[in-house]
Structures are given as C-alpha cells and as structure tokens.
Amino acid sequence: MQELLFGTWGPPIASFGWQVIAYSLQHPWRVFAAILVVLLLTDIMFRSRPSGDGIDGFDFGGGDGDGGD
C-alpha cells in the first residue's frame, strides 16, 4: 500500500518541493512579502468578525424585540 501511495506521488511532491526551495533562494523578498501578505489578510479576516450574541458571526441584537438600535 505504501509503495502504491508514495511510489506514484513521491517524485512529483519532491520535485515541487525543490522548485519551491529554488524559487525562495532566487527571490527571498518575494517569498517574504507573500508570507507577510497572507498573515496580514488572515489577521484582518479574523478580526473583522463581530462579537455579538449571534452564531457564526451573526448578531441577533440585544433581545428587546423592537427592531431598533
């Protein structure tokens, strides 16, 4: 089973890994910038969720039932 799994996927994964390493050695600032952008976007995405009484980011209000502020 291992030979079927790693025998078919091992060489392409290793080749892709070497390509990533070679690119990061040629363009270290691009790789750094890409990682920084991903970190900042995930930070912004998780901070923008409202913290209310709701479920999964939906705010159901204060519960007074008048539909106002």
C-alpha positions as CSV (number, residue, x, y, z in Angstrom):
1,M,0.0,0.0,0.0
2,Q,2.8,2.4,0.8
3,E,4.5,1.7,-2.5
4,L,1.3,2.5,-4.3
5,L,0.8,5.7,-2.4
6,F,4.3,7.1,-2.2
7,G,5.6,5.4,-5.4
8,T,3.2,7.5,-7.5
9,W,3.1,10.8,-5.5
10,G,6.6,10.9,-4.1
11,P,8.6,12.1,-7.0
12,P,6.2,14.9,-8.1
13,I,5.9,16.2,-4.5
14,A,9.7,16.1,-4.1
15,S,10.2,17.9,-7.4
16,F,7.7,20.6,-6.3
17,G,9.5,21.0,-3.0
18,W,12.8,21.5,-4.8
19,Q,11.2,24.1,-7.1
20,V,9.8,26.0,-4.1
21,I,13.2,26.0,-2.4
22,A,15.0,27.1,-5.6
23,Y,12.4,30.0,-6.1
24,S,12.8,31.1,-2.5
25,L,16.6,31.2,-2.8
26,Q,16.3,33.2,-6.0
27,H,13.7,35.7,-4.8
28,P,13.8,35.8,-1.0
29,W,12.0,39.2,-0.7
30,R,9.1,38.0,-2.9
31,V,8.6,34.9,-0.6
32,F,8.8,37.1,2.5
33,A,6.3,39.6,1.0
34,A,3.9,36.8,0.1
35,I,4.1,35.3,3.6
36,L,3.5,38.7,5.1
37,V,0.5,39.4,2.9
38,V,-1.1,36.1,3.8
39,L,-0.5,36.7,7.5
40,L,-2.0,40.2,7.4
41,L,-5.0,39.1,5.4
42,T,-5.8,36.3,7.8
43,D,-5.4,38.7,10.7
44,I,-7.8,41.2,9.1
45,M,-10.2,38.4,8.2
46,F,-10.4,37.0,11.8
47,R,-10.5,40.4,13.5
48,S,-13.4,41.7,11.4
49,R,-15.9,39.2,12.8
50,P,-18.4,40.9,15.1
51,S,-18.5,39.7,18.6
52,G,-22.2,39.7,19.5
53,D,-24.8,37.3,20.8
54,G,-25.0,35.6,17.5
55,I,-23.9,32.3,16.0
56,D,-21.1,32.2,13.4
57,G,-20.8,36.0,13.3
58,F,-24.5,36.8,13.0
59,D,-25.6,39.3,15.6
60,F,-29.2,38.9,16.8
61,G,-29.2,42.2,18.7
62,G,-30.0,42.8,22.3
63,G,-33.1,40.8,22.5
64,D,-35.6,43.6,23.3
65,G,-37.6,42.8,20.2
66,D,-38.4,46.3,18.9
67,G,-36.1,46.0,15.9
68,G,-34.4,49.3,16.6
69,D,-30.9,50.3,17.8
